[in-house]
Amino acid sequence: MGGKNTPDFEGLSQADTEQGQEALMQQNYANRPTQYSPFGYTNWTSSEVIDPSTGKPVTEWSQTTGLTPELQSILDKQIAIQGGRSDIAGMLTGRLGNEYAKAADFGNLAPMGSVPTSQFTAPEPDAGDPYATRQRAEDAVYNQAMSRLDPQFESQRQGLETRMRNQGLRPEDAAWKSQVEGMGRNQTDARNQAIWSATGAGREESGQMYGQQMGRQAQNFQQALGANQQNYGQAMQGSQYANQLRQQQMAEMMQQRGYGLNEINALMSGQQVGMPSMPSFNQAGVNQPSSMLQAGVAQASAENAASPWSSIAGLAGAGIGAAGTYFGMQAGVPPTG
């Protein structure tokens, strides 16, 4: 009854593993083609190496990218030129070190321009004391009038005395005194009139002189104000020029400090030959082989189902189960299931 052989499950599992590895290697090989373009190529090479983690041999792949002979020649020349430029740049690093060894000295630059102050170059208008001006005008008019009246008064006095003496009068006579007093009143009235005239003329002259003096002061102040604004503008232009000159000197100094670095950067930079770009392709997929282990398990299940021993084992299990239920009921234990 036991003519069927039990499948070798370990061997079947090993066979599945080997099939999977073989399929993976075939897929890797299919996905590593040699590609060509107008600019170059890329290819793959393989070698057998030992995996340090397992100690087993594995396949190691290497990819190589190359240029066409024309581009390879150009690249070799550019590399040679870059090597020469790098040598020159290396020689310039000594000078660059000297340029950056000292800190930037801004003390030798032109001083910064200062903001000019707005100051008036003329005093406030001052017309002087108007009362003194008026007094001087009054005195001038009065003295001018009296310079004419005093000789007249003296001539009148002498003429009056001569007439009175011819009339036989003497200074102690009442008629003499009366005529002298009358002449004195007339002269006083003339002096008062001269004073009033001098006062009016002084007031007028004072106002005119004050106005003229104020006009001259205002004119002088405007001229001084214009001159001050002109001086302020010139000073501002000078300050701006000083700042501009300082900025130019600073820019030139910083340019001199970075000139060597710019030369090195210019030598080190340059256009390179680009690596060839390969077109993409559809990678091959792996075909999963049928599992030998699953086939063995299915075969064993089918054989067990067809064996008569399986039926007997099933009946024996059912009888044991029924007996257990019967004895359990006798003991007062309720059946399960």
Phi, psi and chi 1 to 4 in degrees:
 res  aa     phi    psi   chi1   chi2   chi3   chi4
   1 MET       -  -22.0  -73.1 -168.4  -66.1      -
   2 GLY  -100.5   44.9      -      -      -      -
   3 GLY   -72.9   -9.1      -      -      -      -
   4 LYS   -84.0  141.0  -58.0  -63.1 -176.3  179.9
   5 ASN   -92.0  137.5  -64.8  -35.8      -      -
   6 THR   -73.0  129.7  -57.2      -      -      -
   7 PRO   -60.0  149.2  -21.2   33.1      -      -
   8 ASP   -85.4   89.6 -176.4    5.4      -      -
   9 PHE   -64.3  -36.5  -66.7  106.1      -      -
  10 GLU   -65.4  -42.9 -177.6  177.9   -2.2      -
  11 GLY   -66.1  -39.2      -      -      -      -
  12 LEU   -64.0  -39.6  -66.5  175.2      -      -
  13 SER   -63.9  -40.5  176.9      -      -      -
  14 GLN   -64.1  -39.2 -179.3   65.9   27.7      -
  15 ALA   -63.9  -39.2      -      -      -      -
  16 ASP   -60.5  -44.0  -80.7  -12.3      -      -
  17 THR   -61.2  -44.2  -58.2      -      -      -
  18 GLU   -65.9  -38.3  -67.4  176.1   -4.9      -
  19 GLN   -63.8  -41.1  -75.4 -175.1   -8.5      -
  20 GLY   -63.2  -42.6      -      -      -      -
  21 GLN   -63.8  -41.5  -68.9  177.5  -10.3      -
  22 GLU   -64.1  -42.0 -177.0  178.2   -0.8      -
  23 ALA   -63.6  -38.8      -      -      -      -
  24 LEU   -65.4  -41.4  178.9   59.8      -      -
  25 MET   -65.1  -39.1  -71.5 -172.8  -66.0      -
  26 GLN   -65.0  -38.0  -68.1  177.8   -4.2      -
  27 GLN   -66.8  -44.6 -178.2 -172.5   23.6      -
  28 ASN   -58.9  -42.8  -71.5  -21.7      -      -
  29 TYR   -64.6  -39.3 -178.5   78.0      -      -
  30 ALA   -68.1  -28.2      -      -      -      -
  31 ASN   -92.5   10.4  -69.7  -27.4      -      -
  32 ARG  -124.4   64.2  -75.5  164.0  172.2   74.3
  33 PRO   -81.4  162.5   32.0  -35.3      -      -
  34 THR   -85.4  124.5  -60.7      -      -      -
  35 GLN  -112.7  145.7  -66.7 -178.7  -86.2      -
  36 TYR  -129.3  145.5  -63.9   93.0      -      -
  37 SER  -140.4  170.7   74.6      -      -      -
  38 PRO   -60.6  -13.7  -24.6   34.5      -      -
  39 PHE  -107.6  -17.0  -55.4   99.9      -      -
  40 GLY   172.6 -157.5      -      -      -      -
  41 TYR  -150.6  167.1   65.8   91.0      -      -
  42 THR  -145.0  134.8  177.1      -      -      -
  43 ASN  -140.6  172.2   59.7   13.0      -      -
  44 TRP  -124.8  144.8  -63.0   83.6      -      -
  45 THR  -132.4  152.2   58.1      -      -      -
  46 SER  -128.8  154.0   62.5      -      -      -
  47 SER  -149.8  157.5   60.4      -      -      -
  48 GLU   -95.4  126.9 -174.1  177.0  -69.0      -
  49 VAL  -131.2  168.4  -62.7      -      -      -
  50 ILE   -97.5  126.5  -59.3  -59.9      -      -
  51 ASP   -72.8  115.5 -173.5   -6.6      -      -
  52 PRO   -64.8  -21.1   23.7  -32.7      -      -
  53 SER   -81.0  -28.8   61.8      -      -      -
  54 THR  -115.3  -19.7   62.2      -      -      -
  55 GLY    76.7   12.0      -      -      -      -
  56 LYS  -104.8  153.7  -63.1 -179.2  179.4 -179.9
  57 PRO   -71.9  137.7   24.9  -33.6      -      -
  58 VAL  -134.0  164.7  -67.3      -      -      -
  59 THR   -94.4  128.0  -58.3      -      -      -
  60 GLU  -110.0  129.0 -178.8 -179.2   59.1      -
  61 TRP  -104.3  143.1  -70.0   91.5      -      -
  62 SER  -129.1  134.7  -60.7      -      -      -
  63 GLN  -105.6  135.7 -175.4 -179.3   16.4      -
  64 THR  -123.9  131.2  -57.5      -      -      -
  65 THR  -116.1  131.9  -59.1      -      -      -
  66 GLY  -133.7  164.8      -      -      -      -
  67 LEU  -106.9  164.2  -61.2  170.5      -      -
  68 THR   -66.0  158.5   61.2      -      -      -
  69 PRO   -56.4  -37.3  -26.0   34.4      -      -
  70 GLU   -65.8  -47.9  -65.4   80.6    5.7      -
  71 LEU   -68.6  -35.0  -71.2  179.5      -      -
  72 GLN   -62.9  -38.0 -174.4   63.4   48.3      -
  73 SER   -64.7  -41.8  175.8      -      -      -
  74 ILE   -64.0  -43.4  -65.4  174.7      -      -
  75 LEU   -61.9  -41.5  178.3   60.6      -      -
  76 ASP   -61.2  -41.0  -65.8  -21.0      -      -
  77 LYS   -66.2  -41.7  -66.7  176.8 -178.2  178.9
  78 GLN   -65.1  -39.4  -71.7 -175.3   -8.0      -
  79 ILE   -63.4  -39.2  -67.5  175.5      -      -
  80 ALA   -64.4  -42.0      -      -      -      -
  81 ILE   -64.0  -43.8  -66.7  174.1      -      -
  82 GLN   -63.8  -35.2  -70.4  179.5    1.4      -
  83 GLY   -63.5  -41.6      -      -      -      -
  84 GLY   -65.3  -41.3      -      -      -      -
  85 ARG   -66.2  -36.0  -68.4 -168.3  -56.3 -177.1
  86 SER   -64.3  -37.2  -61.9      -      -      -
  87 ASP   -63.6  -42.7  -66.2  -22.2      -      -
  88 ILE   -64.5  -42.8  -62.5  174.5      -      -
  89 ALA   -61.6  -36.9      -      -      -      -
  90 GLY   -63.5  -37.9      -      -      -      -
  91 MET   -67.6  -29.0  -68.1 -173.5  -63.7      -
  92 LEU   -78.4  -14.3  -67.5  178.3      -      -
  93 THR   -64.1  -28.2   54.0      -      -      -
  94 GLY   -64.5  -45.2      -      -      -      -
  95 ARG   -65.2  -36.6 -170.4 -176.4   72.4 -177.8
  96 LEU   -62.9  -38.6 -178.7   64.1      -      -
  97 GLY   -62.8  -38.9      -      -      -      -
  98 ASN   -66.5  -36.6  -65.8  -29.1      -      -
  99 GLU   -67.3  -36.0  -68.4  177.2   -4.7      -
 100 TYR   -98.1    0.7  -76.3   89.7      -      -
 101 ALA   -67.4  -37.7      -      -      -      -
 102 LYS   -99.4  141.3  -64.7  178.1   59.7  178.1
 103 ALA   -70.7  154.3      -      -      -      -
 104 ALA   -62.3  126.1      -      -      -      -
 105 ASP  -103.1  104.8 -175.1    9.7      -      -
 106 PHE   -89.7   -1.6  -62.4   98.1      -      -
 107 GLY   -72.1  -23.7      -      -      -      -
 108 ASN   -87.5    0.1  -65.2  -33.4      -      -
 109 LEU   -78.0  163.7  -59.2  179.6      -      -
 110 ALA   -61.3  141.4      -      -      -      -
 111 PRO   -65.5  153.6   24.8  -33.6      -      -
 112 MET   -71.7  144.7  -64.7 -177.0   61.3      -
 113 GLY   -72.6  138.3      -      -      -      -
 114 SER   -92.8  155.5   58.8      -      -      -
 115 VAL   -76.6  121.5  178.9      -      -      -
 116 PRO   -69.6  152.3   24.7  -32.8      -      -
 117 THR   -97.5  145.9   57.5      -      -      -
 118 SER   -92.5  102.4  177.8      -      -      -
 119 GLN  -125.1  131.2  -65.2 -179.6  -10.3      -
 120 PHE   -76.7  137.5  -63.7  106.8      -      -
 121 THR   -93.3    4.9   55.4      -      -      -
 122 ALA  -128.5  145.8      -      -      -      -
 123 PRO   -71.7  169.5   28.3  -35.0      -      -
 124 GLU   -63.3  149.4  -65.9  -67.5  -27.2      -
 125 PRO   -57.0  133.3  -23.2   33.4      -      -
 126 ASP  -138.2  109.2 -175.0   12.2      -      -
 127 ALA   -89.8    5.7      -      -      -      -
 128 GLY    81.1 -167.9      -      -      -      -
 129 ASP   -85.1  112.8 -173.1    2.2      -      -
 130 PRO   -64.2  -29.8   22.7  -31.3      -      -
 131 TYR   -69.0  -40.7  -62.0  102.3      -      -
 132 ALA   -65.3  -37.7      -      -      -      -
 133 THR   -63.2  -42.3  -58.3      -      -      -
 134 ARG   -65.2  -41.2  176.8  178.4  176.2  178.0
 135 GLN   -63.5  -40.4 -173.8   63.9   45.3      -
 136 ARG   -64.8  -37.4  -72.7 -166.3  -61.1  -89.1
 137 ALA   -67.7  -42.8      -      -      -      -
 138 GLU   -63.4  -44.1  -69.0  179.6   -2.8      -
 139 ASP   -62.9  -38.3  -67.5  -17.5      -      -
 140 ALA   -65.9  -43.0      -      -      -      -
 141 VAL   -69.1  -42.5  174.1      -      -      -
 142 TYR   -65.2  -45.7  179.3   77.5      -      -
 143 ASN   -63.5  -34.7  -67.8  -26.8      -      -
 144 GLN   -67.0  -39.6 -176.6  179.5    6.9      -
 145 ALA   -68.7  -42.5      -      -      -      -
 146 MET   -71.0  -26.1  -66.5  -53.5  -61.7      -
 147 SER   -64.6  -21.5   65.7      -      -      -
 148 ARG   -94.6  -33.3  -65.2 -168.3  -61.9  -89.8
 149 LEU   -76.3  -39.3  -68.7  177.5      -      -
 150 ASP   -58.3  -45.1  -75.1  -18.7      -      -
 151 PRO   -62.1  -35.8  -26.1   36.1      -      -
 152 GLN   -66.2  -42.2  -66.7  177.6    6.1      -
 153 PHE   -61.8  -42.3  -69.2  161.5      -      -
 154 GLU   -65.6  -39.5 -178.1   63.7   21.9      -
 155 SER   -67.5  -39.7  176.2      -      -      -
 156 GLN   -63.8  -41.2  -69.8  175.6   -1.2      -
 157 ARG   -63.1  -46.4 -175.4 -173.7   63.0   77.1
 158 GLN   -64.4  -40.7  -68.6  179.1   -1.0      -
 159 GLY   -64.2  -40.6      -      -      -      -
 160 LEU   -64.9  -42.9  179.4   60.5      -      -
 161 GLU   -64.2  -38.1  -71.7 -178.5   -4.6      -
 162 THR   -65.1  -43.3  -60.1      -      -      -
 163 ARG   -65.6  -42.0  -73.3 -164.8  -58.9  -86.2
 164 MET   -69.5  -35.0  -72.2 -171.2  -61.5      -
 165 ARG   -67.1  -39.1  -70.5 -177.5 -175.4  -81.0
 166 ASN   -64.5  -29.2  -68.2  -26.3      -      -
 167 GLN   -80.4   -4.0  -66.6  174.8    0.5      -
 168 GLY    87.7   15.1      -      -      -      -
 169 LEU   -89.7  153.7  -62.9  175.6      -      -
 170 ARG  -122.2  160.5  -63.0  -71.3 -178.6  -90.9
 171 PRO   -57.9  -27.8  -27.7   36.0      -      -
 172 GLU   -83.4   -4.6   60.2  -86.7   10.1      -
 173 ASP   -75.9  149.3  -65.3  -22.6      -      -
 174 ALA   -66.3  -37.3      -      -      -      -
 175 ALA   -64.5  -39.5      -      -      -      -
 176 TRP   -59.2  -50.6  178.7  -69.1      -      -
 177 LYS   -62.6  -39.3  -66.4  179.6  179.2  179.3
 178 SER   -63.5  -44.9  176.4      -      -      -
 179 GLN   -68.3  -36.2  -67.6 -174.0   21.6      -
 180 VAL   -66.8  -41.0  170.4      -      -      -
 181 GLU   -63.9  -40.0  -70.5  177.3   -2.8      -
 182 GLY   -62.4  -42.9      -      -      -      -
 183 MET   -64.7  -36.2 -176.8 -174.9   64.9      -
 184 GLY   -64.6  -39.9      -      -      -      -
 185 ARG   -64.7  -40.6  -73.7 -167.1  -64.1  -89.3
 186 ASN   -62.8  -41.6  -68.2  -26.8      -      -
 187 GLN   -66.6  -37.1  -68.7 -179.9   -6.9      -
 188 THR   -63.5  -42.7  -59.7      -      -      -
 189 ASP   -61.4  -38.4  -68.3  -21.0      -      -
 190 ALA   -67.4  -37.9      -      -      -      -
 191 ARG   -65.9  -43.1  -71.5 -169.8  179.5   90.7
 192 ASN   -61.6  -41.0  -69.3  -25.6      -      -
 193 GLN   -62.9  -37.1 -175.3   61.9   38.5      -
 194 ALA   -66.1  -36.7      -      -      -      -
 195 ILE   -65.3  -46.1  -67.5  173.3      -      -
 196 TRP   -63.9  -39.6  -76.8  108.5      -      -
 197 SER   -65.0  -40.5  -62.3      -      -      -
 198 ALA   -64.9  -38.1      -      -      -      -
 199 THR   -63.2  -47.6  -59.3      -      -      -
 200 GLY   -63.8  -44.1      -      -      -      -
 201 ALA   -66.6  -35.0      -      -      -      -
 202 GLY   -65.8  -40.6      -      -      -      -
 203 ARG   -63.0  -45.2 -175.2 -177.0  -58.6  109.2
 204 GLU   -66.2  -44.6 -178.3  179.0   -3.8      -
 205 GLU   -65.7  -37.1 -177.4   68.5   16.0      -
 206 SER   -64.1  -44.0  174.9      -      -      -
 207 GLY   -63.7  -41.3      -      -      -      -
 208 GLN   -66.2  -44.4 -176.4  177.5   -0.5      -
 209 MET   -65.7  -38.2  -68.2  177.3   62.6      -
 210 TYR   -64.7  -43.2 -177.6   79.9      -      -
 211 GLY   -62.8  -42.4      -      -      -      -
 212 GLN   -64.2  -41.9  -68.1  176.1   -7.3      -
 213 GLN   -66.8  -39.1 -168.8  169.0    2.0      -
 214 MET   -64.1  -39.1  -76.3  -65.7  -65.1      -
 215 GLY   -62.4  -43.8      -      -      -      -
 216 ARG   -64.5  -40.8  -72.0 -167.2  -60.6  -89.9
 217 GLN   -64.7  -41.9  -69.8  -71.1  -19.8      -
 218 ALA   -64.3  -39.9      -      -      -      -
 219 GLN   -64.3  -43.4 -176.0  178.0    3.1      -
 220 ASN   -63.2  -38.2  -67.0  -23.8      -      -
 221 PHE   -66.4  -41.8 -179.5   79.0      -      -
 222 GLN   -64.1  -40.9  -68.7  -62.8  -31.1      -
 223 GLN   -63.8  -41.2  -68.7  177.6   -7.9      -
 224 ALA   -66.5  -37.5      -      -      -      -
 225 LEU   -64.9  -43.5  179.0   61.1      -      -
 226 GLY   -62.1  -42.1      -      -      -      -
 227 ALA   -64.2  -38.0      -      -      -      -
 228 ASN   -65.8  -43.0  179.8   76.9      -      -
 229 GLN   -63.1  -38.9  -68.6  177.7  -12.0      -
 230 GLN   -64.7  -43.4 -176.4  177.7    1.7      -
 231 ASN   -64.3  -37.3  -65.6  -25.0      -      -
 232 TYR   -65.0  -43.7 -179.5   82.8      -      -
 233 GLY   -62.9  -41.6      -      -      -      -
 234 GLN   -65.3  -39.9  -67.7  176.3   -8.0      -
 235 ALA   -65.1  -38.7      -      -      -      -
 236 MET   -65.4  -41.6  179.6   61.0   73.2      -
 237 GLN   -61.8  -41.0  -69.1  178.3   -3.5      -
 238 GLY   -63.8  -39.2      -      -      -      -
 239 SER   -66.1  -43.4  177.1      -      -      -
 240 GLN   -63.9  -39.3  -66.9  174.9  -10.1      -
 241 TYR   -64.4  -40.0  174.6   76.3      -      -
 242 ALA   -62.9  -43.0      -      -      -      -
 243 ASN   -65.6  -40.1  -68.4  -24.6      -      -
 244 GLN   -63.9  -41.8 -177.2  179.7    1.3      -
 245 LEU   -62.9  -39.7  179.3   61.4      -      -
 246 ARG   -65.6  -42.3 -179.8  179.4  176.7   87.2
 247 GLN   -63.0  -40.0  -68.5  -64.8  -31.6      -
 248 GLN   -65.5  -41.4  -69.7  177.1  -10.2      -
 249 GLN   -64.7  -40.8  -69.1  177.7  -14.6      -
 250 MET   -64.4  -44.1 -174.8 -178.6  -58.3      -
 251 ALA   -63.2  -40.3      -      -      -      -
 252 GLU   -66.2  -39.5 -178.2  178.0   -2.9      -
 253 MET   -64.5  -44.6 -179.1 -177.2   65.8      -
 254 MET   -67.6  -32.9  -61.1  -53.1  -64.8      -
 255 GLN   -66.9  -40.0 -175.5  178.2    7.2      -
 256 GLN   -64.9  -38.5  -70.6  178.2   -7.5      -
 257 ARG   -66.9  -34.4  -75.1  176.0   59.2   84.4
 258 GLY   -97.9    5.9      -      -      -      -
 259 TYR   -66.1  -43.4 -161.6   79.0      -      -
 260 GLY   -63.3  -40.4      -      -      -      -
 261 LEU   -64.3  -38.9 -179.1   59.9      -      -
 262 ASN   -65.1  -37.9  -67.1  -27.1      -      -
 263 GLU   -64.5  -42.3  -73.0 -178.7  -24.2      -
 264 ILE   -64.0  -43.8  -66.0  176.5      -      -
 265 ASN   -62.6  -38.5  -69.6  -27.1      -      -
 266 ALA   -64.9  -36.6      -      -      -      -
 267 LEU   -71.6  -34.8  -70.5  170.1      -      -
 268 MET   -82.6  -18.1  -63.8  -58.1  -65.1      -
 269 SER   -94.6  150.3   62.3      -      -      -
 270 GLY   174.8  160.7      -      -      -      -
 271 GLN   -77.9  135.4 -174.5  175.1   -0.9      -
 272 GLN  -105.7  155.7  -58.2  -69.9  -26.8      -
 273 VAL   -73.9  124.1  173.7      -      -      -
 274 GLY   -77.6  148.0      -      -      -      -
 275 MET   -68.8  145.6  -70.4  -65.0  100.8      -
 276 PRO   -66.1  137.2   23.6  -33.7      -      -
 277 SER   -96.9  122.0  177.1      -      -      -
 278 MET   -94.2  145.8  -64.8  -58.2  169.7      -
 279 PRO   -71.4  150.5   26.4  -34.3      -      -
 280 SER   -79.4  158.2   60.9      -      -      -
 281 PHE  -142.0  160.8   66.4   96.2      -      -
 282 ASN   -77.4  118.2  -66.6  -32.4      -      -
 283 GLN   -71.9  146.6  -65.2 -174.6   -5.9      -
 284 ALA   -73.6  140.9      -      -      -      -
 285 GLY   -93.0  158.4      -      -      -      -
 286 VAL   -91.3  137.0   61.7      -      -      -
 287 ASN   -92.0  109.7 -176.5   16.6      -      -
 288 GLN   -68.8  119.9  -62.7  -66.1  -24.1      -
 289 PRO   -73.7  161.0   27.0  -32.9      -      -
 290 SER   -68.8  144.3   60.1      -      -      -
 291 SER   -81.1  118.0  176.0      -      -      -
 292 MET   -69.2  -32.0  -66.3 -176.3  179.5      -
 293 LEU   -66.9  -42.2  178.2   61.0      -      -
 294 GLN   -65.5  -36.7  -68.8 -179.2   -3.7      -
 295 ALA   -64.4  -40.2      -      -      -      -
 296 GLY   -64.6  -40.6      -      -      -      -
 297 VAL   -64.5  -40.3  171.5      -      -      -
 298 ALA   -65.2  -39.3      -      -      -      -
 299 GLN   -64.8  -44.6  179.0 -176.5   -4.5      -
 300 ALA   -63.3  -38.2      -      -      -      -
 301 SER   -65.2  -39.9  -61.2      -      -      -
 302 ALA   -67.2  -42.3      -      -      -      -
 303 GLU   -64.8  -40.0  -69.5  178.1   -6.9      -
 304 ASN   -65.2  -35.9  -70.0  -28.2      -      -
 305 ALA   -68.8  -32.3      -      -      -      -
 306 ALA   -85.1   -8.2      -      -      -      -
 307 SER   -78.7  136.7  174.7      -      -      -
 308 PRO   -65.0  -25.7   21.2  -30.7      -      -
 309 TRP   -62.1  -26.9  -72.0  102.6      -      -
 310 SER   -67.6  -38.9  -60.6      -      -      -
 311 SER   -67.2  -44.6  -59.9      -      -      -
 312 ILE   -61.5  -41.6  -64.5  173.5      -      -
 313 ALA   -63.9  -33.6      -      -      -      -
 314 GLY   -69.8  -42.2      -      -      -      -
 315 LEU   -64.8  -40.1  -68.0  174.8      -      -
 316 ALA   -63.4  -38.8      -      -      -      -
 317 GLY   -66.4  -37.6      -      -      -      -
 318 ALA   -66.7  -40.7      -      -      -      -
 319 GLY   -64.3  -40.6      -      -      -      -
 320 ILE   -62.8  -36.8  -65.8  172.9      -      -
 321 GLY   -68.5  -38.5      -      -      -      -
 322 ALA   -68.4  -39.5      -      -      -      -
 323 ALA   -63.2  -41.1      -      -      -      -
 324 GLY   -62.7  -37.2      -      -      -      -
 325 THR   -67.0  -41.0  -58.3      -      -      -
 326 TYR   -62.6  -52.1  172.5   76.6      -      -
 327 PHE   -64.1  -28.7  -71.7  112.2      -      -
 328 GLY   -68.8  -38.3      -      -      -      -
 329 MET   -66.5  -38.4  -66.2  178.0   62.7      -
 330 GLN   -62.6  -31.6  -65.8  -63.6  -35.1      -
 331 ALA   -88.7    3.5      -      -      -      -
 332 GLY    83.4   15.0      -      -      -      -
 333 VAL   -95.6  122.7  178.2      -      -      -
 334 PRO   -66.3  144.6   23.2  -32.4      -      -
 335 PRO   -69.3  155.0   26.1  -33.5      -      -
 336 THR  -107.2  149.0   60.5      -      -      -
 337 GLY    86.1      -      -      -      -      -
